């Protein structure tokens, strides 16, 4: 898989997790997507720069790690586009796999 597809799948996974659970800490989100805290932080900052998510730190909270992550309307549209692209790739892979199995079966 090329780097662009890896990045798209990473972004999709992060956007999906944020959609599913808005009250995740960065550490919990990193654990759920299988990233180091540093990698997740980098990805979140890139998603924010692209206008796909917003996040705020509760300044008065004693635990400075608490953020609220919100997907922007642009982020929802991008998530949908990434999900469609992901599903199209998986359907193509399935069709290729099925064709390979049929070819193997026909060679017997």
PyMOL commands that set and color helices and strands:
alter all, ss='L'
color gray80, all
select helices_A, chain A and resi 3-20+26-33+37-49+73-107
alter helices_A, ss='H'
color red, helices_A
select strands_A, chain A and resi 53-57+67-71
alter strands_A, ss='S'
color yellow, strands_A
deselect
rebuild
show_as cartoon
